[in-house]
Amino acid sequence: MRALPFLVLLAVLVAGCDLVGGGEPEEEPVEGSFMGLAAAPTDDPDRPYVFTHQSGETMAVELDAADRLHRVALRDRAGLELVVTLGADGMPTTATVGEVVLVYANVRSDLADVVVITPSGESTVVRDVTVDADAARRVRAFAEARRAGQAPPSVGEVANAAGLGVGIVGCTITVVVGLGSIPVTGPIGATVAGGGALGCAGAVVGVLTEYRNRHGTASAELEGTNAFFNAVGAAGAIGECAGANPVACVEAALGLASGALSRNALTEAQVQQLIDDARALLAGGGGDVQVSLTWNTTADLDLWVTDPAGERIYYGNRTSASGGQLDVDDTSGFGPENIFWPTNGAPAGTYTVQVDHYAGASPSAWRVTTVVAGRTQTFTGSVSTGQTDAVTTFTVGSARTARRLPPRFAPPREDAAK
């Protein structure tokens, strides 16, 4: 698991993140906008507005059945796309940035855990990424207001929630770029380093921050005119939202999301599986070593990890003398189960991972993901009633890599009552 050095994180945030909001546009704002940004209504209650900035950045939004903000699609001036999906609490759950996927979990008032999935399928877990506490509070307040049954949101309310949600994601992208989880030499790193829309300083996010500071959730100054859309060259795209074909316009803008998971070498199904694996990892604790198990039935499977001293952690021995612990134990099916050693707490030596079929549906297909010193590997197999599968061994404290054990190679079972 990759740790977050405080000084590195602080330096990245100070240098690249004005904590949800960037500088004002340098060019003179076009008439009929607020600081060069305007909203076009669509007459579609589920996807009510599309926003465009005279710099070329475009943002579309989608609401759920309770009028909560569900998805935001943003395209920056260079054509790089960011699609953010938000949960019922208003906080991000996933984001696709070009061909990189970020999975969010355990979002607290000022911290979140993130898994970064690269186009090649490699995953990196980054825990305790700083989140702007004020932005998180405001986003949650918007979601809570929708649960309370308020009237459908105004363009000002939607703009505020979307700007805050995208800003939270943009700032975490800035952090993970600074930590090396996303290469700064790639297009995402370049746009973040250059203050683009996908960092903390994009034009749309920056203007919406200024709008929120000046006007709160008022709407009048955000409602753009056809003259503005024509002036910025958006008549054929965003301009349609205020014209004859608003639904087609929004569908085109939000169409960014539909293909975002499948334009790389992986299929959409493969990327979704990686997202599921990431969520399983983030459901439990992490550190120097983490092992997570999921499976495809209602069976009760058990995860066993034996430490270098020969002590096995499993449901009958949830903590070890070496500091490892079983913190998630699923008995009703599908998982996850999770065993980990905290940062700077894993002893050097060889670890053995096994999956035991305790009871229930048989056979059951399992997936085990290991995270060792920041490196993530996934193993798959199938286990039947009364069997124990040996998954892999790995060594901490040397250059030796993990290896898959022969099937069914395992020490005798040591059953204990659950």
C-alpha positions as CSV (number, residue, x, y, z in Angstrom):
1,M,0.0,0.0,0.0
2,R,1.4,3.4,-0.9
3,A,1.6,5.8,2.1
4,L,0.9,9.5,1.9
5,P,3.9,11.5,3.2
6,F,2.4,14.6,4.8
7,L,5.0,17.0,3.4
8,V,4.7,15.7,-0.1
9,L,0.9,15.9,0.1
10,L,1.0,19.4,1.5
11,A,3.4,20.6,-1.2
12,V,1.2,19.2,-3.9
13,L,-1.9,20.8,-2.5
14,V,-0.2,24.2,-2.0
15,A,1.3,24.2,-5.5
16,G,-1.5,22.7,-7.5
17,C,-4.8,23.1,-5.7
18,D,-6.6,26.2,-4.5
19,L,-8.9,23.7,-2.8
20,V,-11.8,23.7,-5.2
21,G,-11.4,26.6,-7.5
22,G,-8.8,28.2,-9.7
23,G,-8.0,31.7,-11.0
24,E,-10.4,33.9,-12.9
25,P,-10.4,33.8,-16.7
26,E,-7.7,36.0,-18.3
27,E,-9.8,37.1,-21.2
28,E,-12.7,39.5,-21.1
29,P,-16.0,37.7,-20.4
30,V,-18.4,37.5,-23.3
31,E,-21.6,39.3,-22.8
32,G,-24.6,37.2,-21.6
33,S,-22.5,35.1,-19.2
34,F,-21.0,35.2,-15.7
35,M,-17.2,35.5,-16.1
36,G,-17.5,33.7,-19.4
37,L,-19.7,30.8,-18.1
38,A,-23.3,30.2,-18.9
39,A,-26.0,27.5,-18.6
40,A,-28.3,26.3,-21.3
41,P,-31.6,24.7,-20.1
42,T,-32.6,21.5,-21.9
43,D,-36.3,20.9,-20.9
44,D,-35.2,17.4,-19.8
45,P,-35.8,17.1,-16.1
46,D,-33.2,14.3,-15.7
47,R,-30.5,16.3,-17.5
48,P,-31.6,19.8,-17.0
49,Y,-28.6,22.0,-17.9
50,V,-25.4,22.1,-19.9
51,F,-22.8,24.6,-19.0
52,T,-20.2,26.1,-21.4
53,H,-17.3,28.4,-20.8
54,Q,-15.8,30.7,-23.5
55,S,-12.5,29.0,-23.0
56,G,-14.0,25.8,-24.5
57,E,-14.7,23.8,-21.3
58,T,-18.1,22.2,-21.3
59,M,-20.0,20.5,-18.4
60,A,-23.3,18.5,-18.5
61,V,-25.2,17.2,-15.4
62,E,-27.6,14.4,-14.7
63,L,-30.0,14.1,-11.8
64,D,-31.4,10.9,-10.2
65,A,-35.0,10.2,-9.4
66,A,-34.8,12.2,-6.2
67,D,-33.4,15.2,-8.0
68,R,-29.9,14.6,-6.5
69,L,-26.9,15.2,-8.7
70,H,-25.9,11.8,-10.0
71,R,-23.4,12.4,-12.8
72,V,-21.3,15.3,-14.1
73,A,-19.5,15.1,-17.5
74,L,-16.8,17.7,-18.1
75,R,-14.6,18.2,-21.2
76,D,-11.7,20.5,-20.9
77,R,-10.4,22.9,-23.6
78,A,-7.9,20.2,-24.9
79,G,-10.7,17.6,-25.3
80,L,-9.8,15.5,-22.2
81,E,-12.9,14.1,-20.5
82,L,-13.8,13.8,-16.9
83,V,-17.0,11.9,-15.8
84,V,-17.8,11.9,-12.1
85,T,-20.5,9.7,-10.6
86,L,-21.9,10.8,-7.2
87,G,-23.5,8.7,-4.5
88,A,-26.7,9.5,-2.6
89,D,-24.6,11.5,-0.1
90,G,-23.4,13.8,-2.9
91,M,-19.8,12.5,-2.7
92,P,-17.9,11.0,-5.6
93,T,-18.0,7.2,-6.0
94,T,-16.1,6.9,-9.3
95,A,-14.5,9.1,-11.9
96,T,-13.1,8.4,-15.3
97,V,-10.4,10.7,-16.4
98,G,-9.6,10.0,-20.1
99,E,-8.8,6.3,-19.8
100,V,-7.9,6.3,-16.1
101,V,-10.5,5.3,-13.5
102,L,-10.6,6.5,-9.9
103,V,-12.7,4.7,-7.3
104,Y,-13.6,6.5,-4.1
105,A,-14.6,5.1,-0.7
106,N,-14.6,6.0,3.0
107,V,-15.1,9.7,2.2
108,R,-14.9,11.5,5.5
109,S,-15.2,15.2,6.3
110,D,-11.7,15.9,4.9
111,L,-10.2,12.6,3.8
112,A,-11.0,9.9,1.2
113,D,-9.5,6.6,0.1
114,V,-8.9,6.2,-3.7
115,V,-7.9,3.4,-6.0
116,V,-6.4,4.5,-9.3
117,I,-6.9,2.0,-12.2
118,T,-4.7,2.6,-15.3
119,P,-5.6,1.7,-18.9
120,S,-3.4,-1.4,-18.6
121,G,-5.5,-2.6,-15.6
122,E,-2.9,-1.9,-12.9
123,S,-4.4,-0.6,-9.6
124,T,-2.8,1.6,-6.9
125,V,-4.5,2.2,-3.5
126,V,-4.0,5.7,-2.1
127,R,-5.4,6.1,1.3
128,D,-6.2,9.3,3.3
129,V,-6.2,11.7,0.3
130,T,-7.1,15.2,1.5
131,V,-10.6,16.4,0.6
132,D,-11.7,20.0,1.0
133,A,-13.8,19.9,4.1
134,D,-16.0,22.9,3.1
135,A,-16.7,21.5,-0.3
136,A,-17.6,18.1,1.2
137,R,-20.0,19.8,3.6
138,R,-21.7,21.8,0.9
139,V,-22.1,18.8,-1.4
140,R,-23.6,16.7,1.4
141,A,-26.0,19.6,2.2
142,F,-27.3,19.6,-1.4
143,A,-27.9,15.9,-1.3
144,E,-29.6,16.1,2.1
145,A,-31.9,18.9,0.8
146,R,-33.0,16.6,-2.0
147,R,-33.8,13.8,0.5
148,A,-35.8,16.3,2.5
149,G,-38.2,16.7,-0.5
150,Q,-37.4,20.2,-1.5
151,A,-38.5,21.6,-4.9
152,P,-36.4,20.6,-8.0
153,P,-33.0,22.3,-7.9
154,S,-32.4,25.6,-9.6
155,V,-29.6,26.1,-12.1
156,G,-27.6,27.8,-9.3
157,E,-28.0,24.9,-6.9
158,V,-27.0,22.4,-9.6
159,A,-24.1,24.5,-10.6
160,N,-22.8,24.7,-7.1
161,A,-23.1,21.0,-6.5
162,A,-21.5,20.1,-9.8
163,G,-18.7,22.5,-9.4
164,L,-17.9,21.3,-5.9
165,G,-18.1,17.6,-6.9
166,V,-15.8,18.1,-9.9
167,G,-13.5,20.2,-7.7
168,I,-13.2,17.5,-5.1
169,V,-12.2,15.0,-7.8
170,G,-9.9,17.5,-9.5
171,C,-8.0,18.1,-6.3
172,T,-7.6,14.4,-5.6
173,I,-6.3,14.0,-9.2
174,T,-3.8,16.7,-8.4
175,V,-2.7,14.8,-5.3
176,V,-2.4,11.4,-7.0
177,V,-0.5,12.9,-9.9
178,G,1.9,14.4,-7.4
179,L,2.4,11.0,-5.7
180,G,3.1,9.3,-9.0
181,S,0.0,7.3,-9.2
182,I,-0.9,9.0,-12.5
183,P,2.2,9.8,-14.7
184,V,2.7,13.6,-14.9
185,T,4.1,13.0,-18.4
186,G,0.7,11.8,-19.7
187,P,-2.2,13.9,-20.9
188,I,-3.9,13.9,-17.5
189,G,-0.7,14.9,-15.7
190,A,-0.1,17.6,-18.2
191,T,-3.5,19.1,-17.9
192,V,-3.3,19.1,-14.1
193,A,0.2,20.5,-14.1
194,G,-1.0,23.2,-16.5
195,G,-4.0,24.2,-14.4
196,G,-6.5,22.6,-16.7
197,A,-10.1,21.7,-16.0
198,L,-9.2,18.3,-14.5
199,G,-7.0,19.8,-11.8
200,C,-8.1,22.3,-9.2
201,A,-7.8,25.3,-11.4
202,G,-10.1,24.7,-14.3
203,A,-12.1,27.6,-15.7
204,V,-15.5,26.0,-15.0
205,V,-14.7,25.0,-11.4
206,G,-13.0,28.4,-10.7
207,V,-15.9,30.4,-12.0
208,L,-18.4,28.4,-10.1
209,T,-16.4,28.9,-7.0
210,E,-16.5,32.6,-7.5
211,Y,-20.2,32.5,-8.4
212,R,-20.9,30.6,-5.1
213,N,-19.0,33.2,-3.1
214,R,-20.8,36.1,-4.7
215,H,-24.4,34.8,-5.3
216,G,-24.8,31.6,-3.3
217,T,-27.5,29.5,-5.1
218,A,-29.1,32.3,-7.1
219,S,-29.6,31.5,-10.8
220,A,-30.1,34.7,-12.8
221,E,-26.5,35.4,-13.8
222,L,-25.8,31.9,-14.9
223,E,-28.6,31.7,-17.4
224,G,-26.9,32.2,-20.7
225,T,-28.3,33.7,-23.9
226,N,-28.3,32.5,-27.5
227,A,-26.1,35.5,-28.3
228,F,-23.5,34.2,-25.8
229,F,-23.5,30.6,-27.2
230,N,-23.3,31.9,-30.8
231,A,-20.4,34.3,-29.8
232,V,-18.3,31.5,-28.3
233,G,-18.9,29.1,-31.3
234,A,-21.2,26.7,-29.5
235,A,-24.3,27.2,-31.6
236,G,-23.9,23.7,-33.2
237,A,-23.3,21.9,-30.0
238,I,-24.2,23.5,-26.7
239,G,-26.2,26.2,-28.4
240,E,-28.8,23.5,-29.4
241,C,-29.6,23.1,-25.7
242,A,-31.4,26.4,-25.8
243,G,-32.8,25.8,-29.2
244,A,-34.8,23.1,-31.0
245,N,-33.0,19.9,-29.9
246,P,-32.1,20.1,-26.2
247,V,-32.3,16.4,-25.4
248,A,-29.9,15.5,-28.2
249,C,-27.5,18.1,-27.0
250,V,-27.4,16.8,-23.5
251,E,-27.1,13.2,-24.7
252,A,-24.2,14.2,-26.8
253,A,-22.5,15.8,-23.9
254,L,-23.2,13.0,-21.5
255,G,-22.2,10.5,-24.1
256,L,-18.7,11.1,-22.8
257,A,-19.6,8.8,-20.0
258,S,-21.0,5.9,-22.0
259,G,-17.7,5.0,-23.7
260,A,-15.3,6.2,-21.0
261,L,-14.7,2.7,-19.6
262,S,-14.1,0.9,-22.8
263,R,-11.8,3.0,-25.0
264,N,-8.6,1.4,-23.6
265,A,-7.2,-2.1,-24.1
266,L,-9.7,-3.4,-21.5
267,T,-13.3,-4.2,-22.1
268,E,-16.0,-2.4,-20.2
269,A,-16.7,-5.6,-18.3
270,Q,-13.1,-6.0,-17.3
271,V,-12.9,-2.4,-16.1
272,Q,-16.1,-2.9,-14.1
273,Q,-14.5,-6.0,-12.5
274,L,-11.5,-3.9,-11.5
275,I,-13.8,-1.3,-10.0
276,D,-15.5,-4.1,-8.0
277,D,-12.1,-5.3,-6.8
278,A,-11.2,-1.8,-5.8
279,R,-14.3,-1.4,-3.8
280,A,-13.6,-4.7,-2.0
281,L,-10.1,-3.4,-1.1
282,L,-11.5,-0.1,0.2
283,A,-14.1,-2.0,2.3
284,G,-11.3,-3.0,4.7
285,G,-8.1,-1.7,6.2
286,G,-4.8,-1.5,4.5
287,G,-1.1,-0.8,5.0
288,D,2.1,-2.6,4.1
289,V,0.1,-5.8,3.2
290,Q,-3.5,-6.2,2.3
291,V,-5.4,-9.3,1.0
292,S,-9.0,-9.2,-0.1
293,L,-11.4,-12.0,-1.1
294,T,-14.6,-11.9,-3.0
295,W,-16.7,-14.7,-4.7
296,N,-19.8,-15.3,-6.8
297,T,-22.2,-17.3,-4.6
298,T,-24.0,-17.2,-1.2
299,A,-21.5,-19.8,0.1
300,D,-19.4,-19.0,3.2
301,L,-15.8,-18.9,2.0
302,D,-13.0,-18.0,4.3
303,L,-9.7,-16.1,3.7
304,W,-6.6,-17.5,5.4
305,V,-3.3,-15.7,5.5
306,T,-0.3,-17.2,7.2
307,D,2.5,-14.8,8.3
308,P,6.3,-15.4,8.3
309,A,6.2,-16.8,11.8
310,G,3.7,-19.5,10.7
311,E,0.6,-18.0,12.5
312,R,-2.6,-18.1,10.4
313,I,-5.1,-15.3,10.5
314,Y,-8.7,-16.5,9.7
315,Y,-12.1,-16.4,11.4
316,G,-10.8,-18.5,14.3
317,N,-7.8,-16.3,14.9
318,R,-8.6,-12.7,13.8
319,T,-5.4,-11.1,15.0
320,S,-1.8,-12.3,15.0
321,A,1.2,-11.5,17.2
322,S,2.8,-9.9,14.1
323,G,0.1,-7.2,13.9
324,G,-2.1,-8.6,11.1
325,Q,-5.9,-8.7,11.5
326,L,-9.0,-9.9,9.8
327,D,-11.2,-6.8,9.9
328,V,-13.9,-7.9,7.4
329,D,-15.5,-11.4,7.6
330,D,-18.5,-12.2,5.4
331,T,-20.6,-15.2,6.2
332,S,-23.6,-14.6,3.9
333,G,-21.9,-14.7,0.5
334,F,-20.1,-12.7,-2.1
335,G,-17.6,-11.1,0.3
336,P,-15.5,-9.2,0.8
337,E,-13.2,-10.6,3.4
338,N,-10.1,-8.6,4.3
339,I,-6.8,-9.2,6.1
340,F,-4.1,-6.5,6.5
341,W,-1.0,-5.4,8.3
342,P,-0.8,-1.6,9.0
343,T,1.8,0.7,7.5
344,N,5.3,-0.1,8.9
345,G,3.7,-3.1,10.7
346,A,4.3,-6.1,8.3
347,P,7.2,-8.3,9.4
348,A,9.7,-9.4,6.7
349,G,9.4,-12.9,5.3
350,T,7.0,-15.1,3.3
351,Y,3.2,-15.0,3.5
352,T,0.9,-17.7,2.3
353,V,-2.7,-17.0,1.1
354,Q,-5.5,-19.6,1.0
355,V,-9.2,-19.7,0.3
356,D,-11.3,-22.3,2.3
357,H,-14.8,-23.4,1.4
358,Y,-16.5,-23.5,4.8
359,A,-20.2,-24.1,3.8
360,G,-22.9,-23.4,1.3
361,A,-23.1,-23.3,-2.5
362,S,-20.5,-25.4,-4.4
363,P,-18.5,-24.8,-6.4
364,S,-17.8,-21.1,-5.9
365,A,-15.5,-18.9,-8.1
366,W,-13.3,-16.6,-6.0
367,R,-11.1,-13.6,-6.6
368,V,-8.2,-12.7,-4.3
369,T,-6.4,-9.3,-4.6
370,T,-3.2,-8.7,-2.8
371,V,-1.5,-5.3,-2.2
372,V,2.1,-5.6,-1.2
373,A,4.3,-2.5,-1.0
374,G,1.9,-0.7,-3.3
375,R,1.8,-3.4,-5.9
376,T,-1.6,-5.0,-6.7
377,Q,-2.1,-8.5,-8.0
378,T,-5.3,-10.5,-8.6
379,F,-5.7,-14.3,-8.6
380,T,-8.8,-16.3,-9.5
381,G,-10.0,-19.9,-9.0
382,S,-12.9,-22.1,-7.9
383,V,-13.3,-24.1,-4.7
384,S,-15.8,-26.7,-3.7
385,T,-17.2,-28.0,-0.4
386,G,-14.5,-29.3,1.9
387,Q,-11.6,-27.9,-0.2
388,T,-9.0,-25.4,0.6
389,D,-7.3,-23.6,-2.4
390,A,-3.7,-22.3,-2.1
391,V,-3.7,-19.0,-3.8
392,T,-0.3,-17.4,-3.7
393,T,2.8,-16.7,-1.6
394,F,4.7,-13.4,-1.5
395,T,7.7,-12.1,0.4
396,V,8.0,-8.8,2.2
397,G,11.4,-7.3,2.6
398,S,13.1,-8.7,-0.5
399,A,12.8,-8.5,-4.3
400,R,11.0,-11.9,-4.6
401,T,7.7,-11.6,-6.4
402,A,4.4,-13.4,-5.6
403,R,3.9,-16.8,-7.1
404,R,0.8,-18.9,-7.6
405,L,0.7,-22.1,-5.6
406,P,-0.3,-25.5,-7.1
407,P,-4.1,-26.1,-6.8
408,R,-5.3,-27.8,-3.7
409,F,-1.9,-27.6,-2.0
410,A,-2.8,-26.7,1.6
411,P,-2.1,-27.7,5.2
412,P,-4.8,-29.7,7.0
413,R,-8.0,-27.7,7.9
414,E,-8.3,-26.3,11.3
415,D,-12.0,-25.7,11.6
416,A,-13.4,-23.6,14.5
417,A,-17.0,-22.6,15.3
418,K,-17.9,-19.3,13.7
